[in-house]
Amino acid sequence: MKYLLRLTLVIFLISCSKVPITGRRQLNMLPESQLMTMSLTEYNSFLKENKTITGTADAAMVKSVGEKIAKSVESYLKKNAQGKRIKDFEWEFNLVEDKTVNAWCMPGGKVVFYTGILPLTKDENGLAVVMGHEIAHAIARHGNERMSQGLALQGGGIALSVALADKPQLTQTLFEQAYGLGGQLGMLKYSRMHESESDKMGLVFMAMAGYDPREAPKFWERMAAQGGQSPPEFLSTHPHDDTRIKDLNDYMDEALKFYKPAK
């Protein structure tokens, strides 16, 4: 019994890491490389089943904003000895034809925007708000954290490789719950804590890339106005609109420290 407790403690200490920007400690028990492999399969299937927009100004904007933020994030992480968080990332930025108000980023830097969100982003700054937020989920490894919690509670803390072999159905279920699969890909079921953390990180990420973080509250005000009695799925697990906007404004001074307007 004592041995198991010690082993559990060792695993916990090894698996514990700090989220960039916020410094929050998290438990990630799963190899990110394996999650990338699982995600890539779902991502490629999604692209085959949906119409990817190419050769348009909107598609070019999604790619341009994504590449600028990704480059800034990579530079920041490497300077702060956290470059391993993006090890093996192969960034892709796609726009798909879909009226749903949504966007997402899978492990490994696979980003998809739906055309339905573009009327609300309006321009590059608005798009950067969403891009920074979604990239933050991947950088913070929120999906890994959710799966780790699920394996700890439902699988007794077994390793992913063991779970894949011995409990494939449980593993698939936890993966779908963590990344919002099974219904519509990208409807990410993150907790409100994860959403709030991505808001803060996203502010900093967009600011690093030369986008004005003060546009973020304005974007979320537009999103909130779309809610009515039945908010968009994109907002379903997010903090209350007023709370989110207040938190963004409260964090703005910190984000502005990173802001260097593009010349």
N, C-alpha and C positions, 0 to 999 in steps of 0.2 A: 504493500500500500504506500509506504513512504517513498519507495522507488518510483512508483507511478506519479506521485505528487511532485517529486523532484523533476521527473521527465517532463511533466506538464509545464512546470515552471520554466524549464530550459527552453521548451518549444515556444512558450509565450514570449520570453525575452528575445529569442532569435527572431520571432515573427513580428515583433513590435517595431514599428517604424514611425517616423514623423511625416505628416503631410506638409508639402511645401507651402510657403506663405503663412499658413495658420499655425503650424507647429504642433497640431493636435496629434497625440499618439493614437495609433490604430493597430488592429490585429489583422495581418494578412498572412494566412497560413498556406495559401495556394501559390504554386509557381506561376508567375504572370505569363510565362511562355506557353503553358498549357491552356490558359484562358484565351490567349491570342489565337491559338490553333482552333479552339472551339468556336470562337467568335468569327474567325475568318470564314468558316464553313457557312455560318448563318448569313454573314454579310454578302458573300458571293451569291448565295441563293436569292437573297433579297434583290440584288441588282439584276439578276436574270429575270425575276418576276415583275419588275417595275421598269418604267420608262425613264431612263437617265437622259437629262437635258444636256446637250453639248452645243457649242458654237454660238451661244447667245451671250448678251451682255450680263445677264443674271448669273449664268453658269460661270462666266469668267470672274465675276465679282466674288462669288463663293470661294472659288479657288484662290484668288488673290488675297482675300482677307485671311483665309485659313493658313496660307503659306506664310504670311507676315507674322501672324500670331504664333504659329508653330516655331518659326525661326527664333523669335524673341524668347519663347518658353525654353527652347533647347539651350540657348545661350545662358539664360538665368540659372537653369538647373546645373549645367556644367560648372559654372562659376561658384555655385554653392555646394559642390560635391554631392549632387543628387542626380547626376547624369544617368545612373542605372535605371531610373524610373522610365526613361525613354529608350532603353536598350532594345534594339530590334524593332523599334517603331518604324513603320513605313507609311507615311502620311498619304491619305487620299481624301479629296474633297469633291463630293458629288452633289448635284442638284437633281431631284427626281420629281416627276409630274405627279402631284398628289395634293388635293385641296386641304388635307389635314394640316392644322397649325402645329408643326412639330419639327424637331431637328435632334440629332443624336451623334454621339461619338463612341465607338466601340474600342476595346483594348487594342493597342497597336496603332491607333491614330486613324481609324476609318470613320470619316465624318460624312454624314448625309443631311442635307437640308431638303425640306419639302417645299414646293412652290407655294403652298398655302400660307407659309409664314412670311413670305416676302412683302405682302402689303403692310405688314405690321413693322417689319424691320425698316422699311422705306429706303434706306441708303446704306453706305458702307459702315457708318458708325453704329447704326442700329443692328446691322448684321454682325458686327464685331462683338456686340453685347452677347448675342446668343452663341457665337462661335467661341468666345472666351469661356462662357459658362459650360458648354458641352465638352470642350477640351479639358477643362478643369476636372470634370468627372473622371476622365481617363487618367489624367496625371495623378489625381488623388487616389486612384484605384478603388473607387467606391464599390464597384461591382465585386471585386475580389473580397472586399471587407464584408459585403452582404453574404457572399457565398461561404466565407470563413465562419461567420456567425451561424449560418444555417447548418454547416457540417458539424460545428461544435455542439449545436443543440439537438439536431436530428440524427447525425451520423456518429456521435460520440467522439468528434474531433479527429476522425480518420483522415489520412492524407488523400488528396484528390486522386492520385494514381490508383490507390486502393479502392476508393469509392467508385471510380470508373469501372474497375474490374469486378468488384463484388456487389456494388449497389448502383448499377447504371441508371435505373429509373429515378432513384433519389437524386443522383447527380444531375440528371437532365432537368428534373423539376426545380432544383435549387438554381441551376443556371438560368432557366426560363424566368424564375421569380426575380433573380438579381438583375437580369438585363431586359426584362419586359417582353420576353418572347412568348410564343404560344398564341398570342392574339395578333398584335401588329408590332413588328420589329421596331424598336426605338422608343416604345412607350415605357421608358425606364422607370422602374418602381423603386426609386431611391427614397430614403427617409427625408423628413424635413430638415434634419440636421445636415445631411449630405447636400441638400439643395442650398441651404444657407451658406455652407462652406464653399460650394461652387460659385455662388454669387460673389463672395469676397475675392476668391481666387480669379474669377473671370474678370472682375474690375481691374485687378492688377495686370493680368495677362493682356487685356486690350490696351491698357495704358502703356505697357512696355512696347507695344507694336505701333504706337503713335496715334491711337484712337482715343477720343475724349471720353473718359469714364463717366462724366456728368450726363452723358446721353442715356446711361443705363436706367435710372429711375423713370425717364420719359418713356422708354420702350416698355417697361413693365406697367406703366400707367395705361398705355395703349392696350397691352395684353389684358389688363384687368377690365377695361371697358368692354372687351369681347365676352366677358364671363356671363353676365346675366344670371339666370337661375341654374344654368348648366355650364360650368366653365369648360374651356377646351381641355382635352386630355393632357396637353402639355403642362397645364397648371394643376392637375388633380392632386398631386402629392406635394405641391409647393407650399411654402408658408403663406399665410393670409396676405392678401395684396398690400394692405396698409403696413403690416409688419415688415414685409420684404422691402418695400420702398423706404421705410424709416431706417432699416438696417443698412441699406445701400448708402443712404445719405450719411449715416453715422460713420460709415467706413470710408467715405469719400476722401477725406484729408489724407489717409494712409495711401489710398490708390493714386492720388495725384502726385505723390512723391516719385512715382515711377513714370509719370507722363511727360513725354517729350514729343510735342507736336511734329508731325512729318513736315519737312520743308518742301 
